[in-house]
């Protein structure tokens, strides 16, 4: 990989990394990229051990070196000045200094550690509390510091009621007791000269000022070994040895985590007003600044308040009571009262419930300085609250309030795609509370006449009347560059991570019909009944023609408003509860309903003109979106794709026509994230936490001639529930022998096989020389694909 700096998306964070090919372990050729990949892969097991603990690091900036020339190591307490601003810190005042330690509570922080070659991560046995002060220890560590041949650690959970001094005394007595019982094997004193042939039990690591290497941390030794937790069965193995990072990756992928019971207590929730307090000085502001942590009210209806705020810029603060605080958004243009309007809402810090009655002047120089007055306030009915994703509420305001004295239903939808993670859309719902005085006015007589004269009902149509979608060919930036040099114009669309769907829309007298077909002709209409709003969204020539045929992608949005393929699969099976689905429409194939002899096909119309027509005939809706097509440079489009954490782009030649069911060079898919379709051919038995079930899946990919070839294993990316469902599915097609002849003996030894008829998708870091997936993670089934369609794309 290039040695220059690169931008990568890790969860919600953007991280700048460099010199990814730099070798940090010369004995094995392990690079910085391998180290970052390791820490991201074990994030699910190491973060619970590090959560709220200050992390000190041992850095080998030039690598660990060799036995003859060891690399120089630096011990680091304070967070580096070059670190991203989003890494949180914990403050510890020592006798001679105050240090600000990084807190590793999300994968992006671990990736940063890898970037600065912080190979070893050390932490104390205590955690910070909600008040930012050290708590009592929650684990006891006996550091077995032996003579040659042994090196193990054992952790014990504590209830947090005893301080470090007490725990150190207990550990010391345990060590002395073991020494008394095994005087020829154990020693508890510090003298190095007395340790020959014995194991020194170092009880001192429980001192509040001491740290030990974290479970799952790499070690700065000649080979990339790991401080890996071990099982009792492993301790009895006479050939016990240190595990290297690749072995630990496999254990974690198969669900083995001996320290799972010692993870951080999820019931310890942070103080939701800590940010609010940190931004206000009670001695200088008239705003309420309560000292107590917020608690949800036991009874009474939740409240709301909308405040007109004349700060540096006029805006309205929209606040809803939830879990003991007022969850707040700033709405620059105010709450809409028209269902055709959507308003940007920027989420701000949670506010105390006392803020619901606040009016007054915030002093100049203070945060939010300016005049605050209540525009409307009252109680609210929370109909839906999907944290960080979607809120629907009916507001019951004052008789003389800005909402007009009648209940109003609003929806807040998280929309990071609008530019920032804190961006939401505030929508005035079409479906308002059922009261005649609150319904939209009846249409004017002239509008009623237009409805009566709408096109006559068309004959029923189905998926058989819809064309197959045009397919894109895998491409590279070089293909685009060559095309541009030849005078070609290219337009770039985001590559949405979902199901490709052709939608047929027909409008009858007073009603309409919508049918959805997948790329292989399956009827998906029942999966997305909200697509019915396509009938209402038709306008211009499409409304006049009585329908249209569209091409697009059906996606499920996660808590950050980004496409989540696994969530879409769960929704398709009816197992995901209330999921936000969107139909992203990017092409129009016909004006007129499917099967209509008078329809006007658009297949031979150049792409650029079809896009212009699409914008003219289809309005934006609550469940239907027409995403933009980017006419700038490829680099600009790639930047947008990475910022939105999408899997890549589809480049379309501006003059290209639509070829149903064909794959041509006029459409190229360019991936910024590597995904690969695979055929599942078997499974390996699980171990540890996955014992009795599936540990990993065996994969295959057809070669250029269509011959199925073994492609390796995938053991990450599953939930326990998913693995259970996958096993039920695969057991129905189980067979006795491998369906391919090149499965290595090591992978066959504990495997069972299935008929190769099911297609899945994995994310991966690339393909090995042997034609195997590299660092694969499961993404889900592809029910819309068949094995004969699968080919290597990386």
C-alpha positions in Angstrom: 0.0 0.0 0.0 1.2 3.6 -0.6 3.1 5.2 2.2 1.2 8.5 2.0 -1.7 9.3 4.3 -5.1 7.8 3.7 -8.5 8.6 5.1 -10.5 5.6 6.5 -14.0 5.5 8.0 -14.1 3.5 11.3 -17.7 3.5 12.5 -18.7 7.1 12.8 -15.1 8.4 12.8 -12.7 9.4 10.0 -9.1 8.4 10.7 -6.0 9.5 8.9 -3.4 6.7 8.7 0.0 6.4 7.0 2.8 3.9 6.2 0.4 1.0 6.4 3.0 -1.3 4.9 5.6 -0.5 7.6 6.9 -3.7 9.2 6.5 -3.7 13.0 7.4 -7.3 13.7 10.4 -8.2 11.4 10.4 -11.9 12.4 6.9 -12.4 10.9 6.6 -9.5 8.5 3.6 -8.2 10.4 2.8 -4.6 9.3 1.1 -1.6 10.7 -2.0 -2.5 8.6 -2.0 -6.0 10.2 -1.8 -4.4 13.7 -4.7 -2.0 13.0 -6.8 -4.9 11.5 -6.1 -7.0 14.6 -7.3 -4.4 17.0 -10.4 -3.6 15.0 -11.2 -7.4 14.7 -11.0 -7.9 18.5 -12.7 -4.7 19.4 -15.8 -6.6 20.6 -13.8 -8.4 23.3 -11.1 -5.9 24.2 -13.2 -2.7 24.5 -15.4 -4.2 27.3 -12.1 -4.8 29.2 -10.8 -1.3 28.6 -14.0 0.6 29.0 -13.6 3.6 31.4 -10.1 2.5 32.2 -7.2 5.0 31.5 -4.9 3.4 28.9 -1.2 3.7 29.0 0.7 2.6 25.9 4.1 1.1 25.0 5.0 2.3 21.5 7.5 0.8 19.2 7.5 3.5 16.5 10.2 1.7 14.4 9.0 -1.8 15.2 10.1 -4.3 17.8 13.4 -5.0 16.0 15.3 -8.2 16.2 17.1 -10.2 18.9 20.4 -8.6 17.9 19.0 -5.1 17.6 15.8 -4.6 19.7 13.6 -1.7 18.7 13.3 1.4 20.9 10.2 1.4 23.1 8.4 4.5 24.5 6.0 4.5 27.5 3.2 6.9 27.0 0.6 8.2 29.5 -0.9 11.4 28.1 -2.9 11.3 24.8 -0.7 12.4 22.0 -1.1 16.0 20.8 -1.5 14.6 17.2 -4.5 12.5 18.3 -7.9 13.1 16.8 -10.0 15.5 18.9 -12.8 13.0 19.3 -10.8 10.6 21.5 -12.1 11.1 25.1 -9.7 11.3 28.0 -9.7 10.6 31.7 -7.8 12.9 34.1 -5.6 11.6 36.9 -3.8 14.0 39.3 -0.5 12.5 40.4 1.8 13.9 43.1 3.9 15.9 40.6 1.8 16.2 37.5 -1.7 15.7 36.0 -2.1 13.3 33.1 -4.9 13.0 30.6 -5.1 9.4 29.5 -7.1 8.2 26.4 -10.2 6.1 26.9 -10.7 3.3 24.5 -14.4 2.9 24.2 -14.9 2.6 20.4 -13.0 0.9 17.6 -11.7 4.2 16.2 -9.5 4.7 19.3 -8.0 1.2 18.8 -7.2 2.0 15.2 -5.5 5.2 16.3 -3.3 3.1 18.7 -2.3 1.0 15.8 -1.5 4.0 13.7 1.0 5.3 16.3 2.5 1.8 16.8 1.1 1.5 20.4 1.4 -2.3 20.4 0.9 -2.9 24.2 -2.1 -1.4 26.0 -2.0 -1.3 29.8 -4.7 -0.4 32.2 -5.3 -0.5 36.0 -7.8 -2.7 37.8 -10.3 0.1 38.4 -12.5 2.3 36.1 -13.5 5.9 36.1 -17.0 6.6 37.5 -19.7 8.8 36.0 -18.2 11.8 38.0 -14.8 11.3 36.3 -13.1 10.0 39.4 -11.4 6.6 39.9 -13.7 4.0 41.4 -12.8 1.0 43.5 -11.2 -1.9 41.5 -13.6 -4.4 39.8 -11.0 -7.1 39.3 -8.1 -8.7 41.1 -5.0 -9.7 39.2 -2.4 -12.2 40.2 0.5 -11.7 37.9 2.4 -15.0 37.6 5.9 -13.9 36.8 7.7 -17.3 36.5 11.0 -18.6 35.5 11.4 -19.9 32.0 8.5 -21.7 30.4 5.3 -20.3 31.9 3.5 -16.9 31.6 -0.2 -16.8 32.4 -2.7 -14.4 34.0 -5.9 -15.0 35.9 -8.6 -12.4 36.6 -11.3 -12.4 39.3 -14.4 -10.3 39.3 -15.0 -8.0 42.3 -18.2 -6.2 43.4 -16.4 -2.8 43.6 -17.0 -2.2 47.4 -13.3 -2.4 48.4 -10.5 0.0 47.7 -7.2 -0.8 46.0 -5.3 -1.0 49.3 -7.6 -3.7 50.6 -7.5 -5.7 47.3 -3.7 -5.5 47.3 -3.6 -6.9 50.9 -6.0 -9.8 49.8 -3.8 -10.5 46.8 -0.7 -10.5 49.0 -2.2 -13.0 51.4 -3.3 -15.2 48.4 0.2 -15.2 47.2 1.6 -16.1 50.6 -0.9 -18.8 51.0 0.1 -20.4 47.7 3.7 -20.1 48.7 3.0 -21.8 52.0 1.2 -24.7 50.2 3.8 -25.0 47.4 7.1 -23.8 48.8 9.1 -25.6 46.1 7.2 -24.0 43.3 5.9 -20.6 44.4 7.4 -17.5 45.9 5.7 -14.3 47.0 8.7 -12.0 47.8 10.2 -9.5 45.5 13.8 -10.7 45.6 14.8 -11.8 42.1 17.7 -13.9 43.5 15.3 -16.2 45.3 13.1 -17.0 42.2 15.2 -19.6 40.6 13.1 -22.6 39.7 9.9 -21.0 41.1 7.0 -18.8 40.0 6.8 -15.4 41.6 3.2 -14.3 42.2 3.3 -10.6 41.8 0.5 -9.4 43.9 1.5 -5.7 43.7 -0.3 -5.1 40.4 -3.5 -4.4 42.3 -2.1 -1.1 43.6 -4.2 1.8 42.3 -1.1 3.3 40.6 -0.1 0.1 38.8 -1.3 -1.2 35.5 -1.2 -4.6 33.7 -1.3 -5.4 30.1 -4.9 -5.6 28.9 -6.4 -8.9 27.9 -6.2 -9.2 24.1 -3.4 -6.6 23.9 -0.5 -7.4 21.5 2.9 -7.8 23.1 6.0 -6.0 22.1 8.1 -9.2 21.6 9.9 -10.6 18.6 6.8 -12.3 17.4 3.3 -10.8 17.5 2.0 -12.7 20.5 -1.1 -11.6 22.5 -2.0 -11.4 26.2 -4.7 -13.9 25.4 -7.1 -15.2 28.1 -7.0 -19.0 28.3 -9.5 -21.7 29.3 -8.9 -24.2 32.2 -8.7 -26.9 29.6 -5.9 -25.1 27.9 -4.0 -24.7 31.1 -3.9 -28.5 31.5 -2.2 -28.9 28.1 1.5 -29.8 28.5 2.3 -28.1 25.2 0.8 -24.8 26.3 2.4 -21.8 24.5 1.8 -18.1 23.8 -0.8 -17.5 21.1 0.0 -15.2 18.1 -2.4 -12.6 16.8 -3.7 -14.7 13.9 -4.6 -17.5 16.3 -6.4 -15.1 18.6 -8.4 -13.7 15.6 -9.6 -17.2 14.8 -10.6 -17.8 18.4 -12.5 -14.6 18.6 -14.2 -15.2 15.3 -15.5 -18.5 16.6 -16.9 -16.9 19.7 -14.3 -18.0 22.3 -13.9 -15.3 25.0 -13.0 -16.7 28.4 -13.4 -13.2 30.0 -16.9 -12.5 28.8 -18.3 -12.6 32.4 -15.9 -9.8 33.4 -17.0 -7.3 30.8 -18.1 -3.8 31.8 -21.5 -3.5 33.5 -23.9 -2.3 30.8 -26.3 -1.0 33.5 -23.9 1.8 34.4 -25.2 4.6 32.2 -23.5 8.0 31.8 -24.9 11.2 33.2 -27.0 12.6 30.3 -26.6 16.1 31.5 -22.8 16.1 31.8 -22.4 17.8 28.4 -25.1 20.4 29.2 -23.4 21.3 32.5 -19.9 21.4 30.9 -21.2 24.2 28.6 -22.7 26.4 31.3 -21.5 28.3 34.4 -24.4 28.5 36.9 -23.0 31.8 38.3 -23.2 33.5 34.9 -26.3 32.1 33.1 -30.0 32.4 34.0 -30.6 28.9 32.7 -31.4 26.1 35.1 -28.2 24.0 35.8 -29.2 21.1 38.2 -26.5 19.3 40.0 -28.3 16.0 40.3 -28.2 13.3 37.6 -31.5 13.2 35.7 -34.0 10.4 36.4 -37.1 9.5 34.4 -40.4 10.5 36.0 -42.5 7.6 37.4 -45.8 9.0 36.3 -47.4 11.8 34.3 -47.4 12.5 30.5 -44.1 13.5 28.9 -43.7 17.2 28.0 -42.5 19.2 25.1 -41.4 22.8 24.6 -40.6 24.8 21.5 -38.6 27.9 22.2 -37.9 30.9 19.9 -34.3 31.6 20.4 -32.8 34.9 19.2 -29.2 34.0 19.4 -26.4 34.8 16.9 -28.9 33.5 14.4 -32.7 33.1 15.0 -33.8 29.5 15.4 -36.4 27.4 17.2 -35.4 24.9 19.9 -37.6 21.7 19.6 -37.4 19.7 22.8 -39.2 16.4 23.7 -39.1 14.7 27.2 -37.5 11.2 27.1 -35.7 9.3 29.9 -35.6 12.2 32.3 -34.2 14.9 30.0 -35.4 17.1 27.2 -33.9 15.7 24.0 -33.2 18.7 21.9 -32.9 19.9 18.3 -32.3 23.4 16.8 -34.6 24.1 13.8 -33.3 27.1 11.9 -36.5 27.8 9.9 -39.0 26.7 12.7 -41.4 23.7 12.9 -43.3 23.2 9.6 -47.1 23.2 9.5 -47.3 22.0 5.9 -46.8 18.2 5.1 -45.0 19.3 1.8 -42.2 20.9 3.8 -39.2 19.2 5.5 -37.0 21.2 7.9 -33.4 20.6 8.9 -33.1 19.9 12.7 -29.7 19.9 14.3 -29.5 17.7 17.4 -27.9 19.5 20.4 -27.1 18.4 23.9 -29.8 17.0 26.2 -31.4 19.7 28.5 -32.9 19.3 32.0 -36.6 19.1 32.4 -36.6 22.4 34.2 -35.7 24.0 30.9 -39.3 23.4 29.8 -40.4 26.6 31.5 -37.3 28.7 30.9 -37.7 32.2 29.3 -35.3 35.0 29.6 -32.0 36.4 28.5 -28.8 34.4 28.3 -25.9 36.8 29.0 -23.6 37.9 26.3 -20.4 35.8 26.1 -22.2 32.7 27.4 -23.1 29.7 25.3 -26.4 30.4 23.3 -26.3 34.1 24.3 -29.6 35.9 23.4 -33.3 36.0 24.2 -35.3 32.8 24.7 -39.1 32.8 24.7 -41.6 29.9 24.7 -43.3 29.5 21.3 -45.4 26.6 22.5 -45.3 24.0 25.2 -47.4 21.2 26.7 -47.6 17.4 26.8 -46.8 14.9 24.1 -47.7 11.4 23.1 -44.6 9.5 22.0 -45.7 7.1 19.3 -42.3 5.8 18.3 -38.8 6.4 19.8 -36.0 4.6 18.0 -32.9 6.1 19.6 -30.7 7.9 17.2 -32.9 7.0 14.3 -36.5 8.1 14.3 -39.1 9.7 16.6 -42.8 10.2 16.0 -44.8 12.3 18.5 -48.1 14.1 18.8 -47.8 17.5 20.5 -50.6 19.0 22.6 -49.8 22.6 22.9 -51.3 25.7 24.4 -54.6 27.2 23.1 -52.7 30.3 22.0 -49.4 28.5 21.1 -47.6 28.5 17.8 -49.0 25.1 16.9 -52.5 26.6 16.6 -54.1 25.2 19.7 -54.6 21.7 18.2 -52.6 18.5 18.4 -49.9 18.1 15.8 -48.1 15.0 14.7 -44.3 15.3 13.9 -41.6 12.9 12.8 -37.9 13.4 13.3 -35.7 11.2 11.1 -31.9 11.0 11.4 -30.3 12.2 8.2 -26.5 12.2 8.4 -26.4 12.0 4.6 -27.4 15.7 4.7 -23.8 16.6 5.7 -23.3 15.9 9.4 -24.0 13.2 12.0 -26.2 15.5 14.1 -28.5 16.4 11.2 -32.1 15.3 11.3 -35.3 16.0 9.3 -38.3 17.4 11.0 -41.5 16.4 9.1 -45.1 17.5 9.7 -46.9 14.3 9.1 -49.5 13.9 6.4 -51.6 11.7 8.8 -52.6 14.2 11.5 -54.7 13.4 14.6 -58.2 12.2 13.6 -60.3 15.3 14.0 -62.2 17.1 11.2 -61.0 20.5 12.4 -57.4 19.3 12.0 -57.6 17.5 8.6 -56.2 19.2 5.5 -58.9 21.2 3.7 -60.9 19.5 1.0 -59.5 20.2 -2.5 -60.9 23.2 -4.4 -63.7 22.5 -7.0 -61.2 22.8 -9.9 -58.8 20.3 -8.1 -61.8 17.9 -7.7 -62.5 18.1 -11.4 -58.9 17.2 -12.2 -59.2 14.1 -10.0 -62.4 13.0 -11.7 -60.7 13.3 -15.1 -57.6 11.2 -14.1 -56.7 8.3 -16.4 -59.1 5.3 -16.4 -58.2 2.2 -14.4 -55.6 0.0 -16.2 -55.7 -3.8 -16.3 -54.0 -5.5 -13.4 -50.2 -6.1 -13.9 -47.6 -8.1 -12.1 -43.8 -8.7 -11.9 -43.9 -10.6 -15.2 -44.7 -7.2 -16.9 -41.6 -5.6 -15.6 -38.2 -5.6 -17.3 -35.0 -7.1 -15.8 -32.5 -4.5 -14.5 -29.4 -3.4 -16.4 -26.3 -4.6 -14.6 -22.9 -2.9 -14.0 -19.5 -4.3 -14.7 -16.7 -4.2 -12.1 -14.4 -1.3 -13.1 -11.4 0.8 -11.9 -10.7 4.5 -11.8 -8.3 3.9 -14.8 -11.3 2.9 -16.9 -13.0 6.2 -16.2 -9.8 8.1 -16.9 -9.4 6.5 -20.3 -13.0 7.2 -21.1 -12.6 10.8 -20.2 -9.5 11.0 -22.4 -11.6 9.7 -25.3 -14.2 12.4 -24.8 -16.7 10.4 -22.8 -18.9 12.1 -20.1 -19.5 10.1 -16.9 -22.0 10.6 -14.1 -21.6 9.0 -10.7 -24.2 7.6 -8.4 -23.7 6.2 -4.9 -23.8 2.4 -4.7 -26.6 1.7 -2.3 -26.3 -1.5 -0.2 -29.7 -3.2 -0.6 -31.9 -5.1 -3.0 -32.2 -4.0 -6.6 -35.8 -3.3 -7.3 -37.8 -2.5 -10.4 -41.1 -0.7 -9.5 -44.2 -0.7 -11.7 -46.7 2.0 -10.9 -50.2 2.3 -12.4 -52.8 4.9 -11.6 -56.5 4.2 -11.9 -59.6 6.3 -11.1 -59.2 7.2 -7.4 -56.6 4.5 -6.7 -53.4 3.0 -7.9 -51.3 -0.1 -8.0 -47.5 -0.6 -7.3 -45.6 -3.9 -7.9 -42.0 -4.5 -6.9 -39.7 -7.0 -8.6 -36.2 -8.1 -7.6 -33.4 -8.5 -10.1 -34.3 -12.2 -10.5 -38.0 -11.6 -10.9 -39.3 -12.3 -7.4 -42.2 -10.4 -6.1 -41.1 -8.1 -3.3 -44.3 -6.0 -3.1 -45.3 -7.4 0.3 -41.8 -6.5 1.8 -42.3 -2.8 1.2 -45.9 -1.8 1.3 -44.8 1.8 1.9 -44.0 1.9 -1.8 -47.6 2.6 -2.4 -46.8 6.3 -1.9 -45.3 6.2 -5.4 -48.8 6.6 -6.7 -49.1 9.9 -4.9 -45.6 11.1 -5.9 -46.2 10.8 -9.7 -46.3 14.2 -11.3 -46.0 15.8 -14.7 -45.8 13.5 -17.7 -46.0 10.3 -15.5 -49.2 11.4 -13.9 -50.6 12.3 -17.3 -49.6 8.9 -18.7 -51.2 7.1 -15.7 -48.0 5.4 -14.4 -44.3 4.7 -14.8 -41.6 2.0 -14.4 -38.7 2.9 -12.1 -35.3 1.3 -11.3 -33.8 1.7 -7.9 -32.5 0.1 -4.7 -34.4 -0.8 -1.6 -32.4 -0.2 1.6 -32.8 -0.4 5.3 -31.3 2.4 7.3 -29.4 1.8 10.6 -29.3 4.1 13.6 -26.9 6.5 11.8 -29.2 6.7 8.7 -26.9 4.6 6.6 -27.8 1.5 4.6 -27.5 -1.8 6.6 -27.7 -4.9 4.5 -28.1 -7.2 7.5 -30.9 -5.1 8.8 -32.6 -5.3 5.4 -32.4 -9.1 5.5 -33.8 -9.3 8.9 -36.7 -7.0 7.7 -37.3 -9.4 4.8 -37.7 -12.3 7.2 -39.9 -10.2 9.6 -37.4 -10.4 12.4 -36.2 -6.8 12.7 -39.2 -5.1 14.2 -39.7 -1.5 13.1 -37.1 -0.9 10.4 -36.8 2.3 8.3 -36.9 1.3 4.6 -36.2 3.6 1.7 -36.6 3.1 -2.0 -33.7 5.0 -3.7 -34.9 5.6 -7.3 -32.2 6.3 -9.8 -33.7 5.6 -13.3 -37.0 5.7 -15.2 -37.6 3.0 -17.8 -41.1 3.9 -19.0 -43.8 6.5 -19.0 -47.1 4.7 -18.5 -48.2 1.7 -16.5 -46.7 -1.7 -17.1 -48.6 -3.6 -19.8 -50.2 -0.4 -21.1 -50.0 -0.5 -24.9 -49.9 3.3 -25.0 -46.9 3.5 -22.7 -43.8 5.4 -23.8 -40.6 3.3 -23.2 -37.5 5.3 -22.3 -34.9 2.5 -22.7 -33.3 4.1 -25.8 -33.3 7.5 -24.2 -29.7 8.5 -23.1 -29.0 8.2 -19.4 -28.6 12.0 -18.8 -32.0 12.7 -20.3 -33.6 9.9 -18.3 -32.3 11.4 -15.1 -33.7 14.8 -16.0 -37.0 13.2 -16.8 -36.9 11.3 -13.4 -36.6 14.5 -11.5 -39.5 16.0 -13.5 -42.0 13.1 -12.9 -41.2 11.8 -9.3 -41.5 13.9 -6.2 -39.6 13.1 -2.9 -41.7 11.2 -0.4 -41.5 9.9 3.1 -40.3 6.5 1.9 -39.1 7.2 -1.6 -36.0 9.2 -2.4 -34.4 10.3 -5.7 -30.7 10.5 -4.7 -28.5 13.0 -6.7 -26.3 12.0 -9.6 -22.9 13.6 -9.4 -21.5 15.3 -12.5 -18.2 16.4 -10.9 -14.9 14.5 -10.8 -14.5 10.9 -9.8 -12.4 12.0 -6.8 -15.2 14.2 -5.5 -17.8 11.4 -5.9 -15.4 8.9 -4.1 -15.0 11.4 -1.2 -18.8 11.6 -0.8 -19.1 7.8 -0.9 -16.5 7.4 1.9 -18.1 10.2 4.0 -21.4 8.4 3.8 -19.7 5.1 4.6 -21.2 3.5 1.4 -19.7 0.6 -0.4 -18.7 2.5 -3.6 -20.0 4.2 -6.8 -21.7 3.3 -10.0 -20.3 5.3 -12.9 -22.7 5.7 -15.8 -21.8 7.0 -19.2 -24.0 10.0 -19.9 -25.0 8.8 -23.3 -25.7 5.2 -22.3 -29.0 3.6 -23.2 -30.7 1.0 -20.9 -30.1 -2.6 -21.7 -32.5 -4.8 -19.6 -30.8 -7.9 -18.1 -27.5 -7.0 -19.8 -24.1 -6.2 -18.2 -22.1 -3.7 -20.2 -19.1 -1.3 -20.0 -21.4 1.7 -20.1 -22.1 1.2 -16.4 -19.1 0.5 -14.1 -19.2 -0.3 -10.4 -16.3 1.1 -8.4 -16.0 -0.1 -4.8 -14.5 1.9 -2.0 -15.4 -1.0 0.4 -14.7 -4.6 -0.7 -17.7 -6.9 -0.8 -17.8 -10.3 -2.4 -20.7 -12.6 -3.2 -19.9 -16.2 -2.2 -21.6 -19.6 -2.4 -21.9 -21.4 0.9 -20.7 -25.0 0.7 -20.5 -26.1 4.4 -19.8 -25.2 8.0 -17.2 -25.9 10.7 -18.3 -26.9 14.2 -18.0 -24.1 16.8 -15.8 -24.0 19.9 -16.0 -22.1 23.2 -19.0 -19.8 23.2 -20.1 -21.3 19.9 -19.8 -24.9 21.0 -22.7 -27.0 19.7 -23.3 -24.7 16.8 -21.5 -23.2 13.8 -18.1 -21.8 14.2 -17.5 -20.6 10.6 -18.9 -21.1 7.1 -17.0 -22.7 4.2 -17.2 -20.7 1.0 -16.7 -21.1 -2.7 -16.6 -18.8 -5.8 -16.9 -20.0 -9.4 -13.8 -19.3 -11.6 -13.9 -17.6 -15.0 -15.2 -20.8 -16.5 -18.0 -21.2 -14.0 -16.3 -24.0 -12.1 -16.9 -23.8 -8.3 -13.6 -23.4 -6.3 -13.0 -23.3 -2.6 -12.6 -19.7 -1.4 -11.9 -20.0 2.4 -13.9 -19.4 5.5 -15.8 -16.6 7.3 -16.3 -16.7 11.1 -17.1 -13.1 12.0 -20.0 -10.7 11.4 -22.7 -13.0 12.9 -24.9 -12.7 15.9 -25.8 -15.8 17.9 -29.3 -15.7 16.6 -28.1 -15.4 13.0 -25.9 -18.4 13.4 -28.9 -20.4 14.7 -31.0 -19.5 11.7 -28.2 -20.2 9.3 -27.7 -23.7 10.8 -31.4 -24.5 10.4 -31.3 -23.3 6.8 -28.1 -25.3 5.9 -29.2 -28.5 7.7 -32.1 -28.8 5.2 -29.6 -29.1 2.3 -26.8 -31.1 4.1 -24.8 -33.6 2.0 -22.2 -36.1 2.9 -19.3 -35.0 0.7 -17.7 -31.7 -0.2 -19.3 -30.2 -3.4 -15.8 -29.0 -4.5 -12.6 -31.0 -4.6 -10.1 -28.4 -3.3 -11.1 -28.0 0.4 -7.9 -28.3 2.5 -7.7 -31.2 4.9 -7.4 -28.9 7.9 -10.8 -27.2 7.0 -12.5 -30.6 6.3 -11.5 -32.2 9.6 -14.4 -30.7 11.6 -16.7 -29.6 8.8 -20.1 -30.7 7.4 -21.2 -29.8 3.8 -24.2 -28.6 2.0 -25.5 -28.5 -1.6 -24.1 -25.3 -3.2 -27.3 -23.5 -3.9 -27.3 -20.5 -1.5 -25.5 -17.2 -2.1 -24.2 -15.0 0.7 -22.1 -11.8 0.8 -19.0 -11.0 2.8 -16.8 -7.9 3.3 -13.1 -8.6 3.0 -9.7 -7.1 2.8 -8.9 -8.7 -0.5 -8.1 -12.1 -2.0 -5.0 -14.2 -1.2 -2.7 -15.7 -3.9 -4.4 -19.1 -3.3 -7.8 -17.6 -4.2 -9.1 -17.3 -0.6 -11.0 -14.5 1.0 -8.8 -12.4 3.2 -10.1 -11.2 6.6 -13.7 -11.9 5.7 -16.8 -10.8 7.7 -20.3 -12.1 7.0 -22.8 -9.5 5.7 -25.9 -11.7 5.0 -27.7 -13.9 2.5 -28.3 -12.7 -1.1 -31.7 -14.2 -1.9 -31.8 -12.1 -5.0 -28.7 -13.9 -6.5 -28.1 -17.4 -7.8 -24.7 -19.3 -7.6 -24.2 -19.1 -11.4 -24.2 -15.3 -11.1 -21.3 -15.2 -8.6 -17.8 -14.3 -9.8 -14.7 -12.8 -8.1 -15.0 -9.0 -7.9 -11.7 -8.3 -6.0 
